[in-house]
Amino acid sequence: MTFPVVVEACDGQFAASLVGVPHVRVVGPTRSQAIDALKVVLEHHIALGELLSLDIEPTGISSLAGKYEADPTLRAICDEVYQLREAERSA
């Protein structure tokens, strides 16, 4: 498995954290020690639980993406807008 990790200098040491999960963070005296320590923490978390991906239904405005793709009225509106835009550009 591969995880995105951020490593940054921090008060003369190095901090390594899991991208998107800021509480999964370790600090070590060297860059490689911080990365190794984070690897141990991640392995421990995975050993205690189950790693899986969840599909979440889109909500809000993102749920509208593609909803009216086959709507002929929308196609007519878009065509009219494109024609008006081209007429304005040509003027």
Rosetta blueprint (number, residue, H / E / L):
1 M L
2 T L
3 F L
4 P L
5 V E
6 V E
7 V E
8 E E
9 A E
10 C E
11 D L
12 G L
13 Q E
14 F E
15 A E
16 A E
17 S E
18 L E
19 V L
20 G L
21 V E
22 P E
23 H E
24 V E
25 R E
26 V E
27 V E
28 G E
29 P L
30 T L
31 R H
32 S H
33 Q H
34 A H
35 I H
36 D H
37 A H
38 L H
39 K H
40 V H
41 V H
42 L H
43 E H
44 H H
45 H H
46 I H
47 A H
48 L H
49 G L
50 E L
51 L L
52 L L
53 S L
54 L L
55 D L
56 I L
57 E L
58 P L
59 T L
60 G H
61 I H
62 S H
63 S H
64 L H
65 A L
66 G L
67 K L
68 Y L
69 E L
70 A L
71 D L
72 P H
73 T H
74 L H
75 R H
76 A H
77 I H
78 C H
79 D H
80 E H
81 V H
82 Y H
83 Q H
84 L H
85 R H
86 E H
87 A H
88 E H
89 R H
90 S H
91 A L
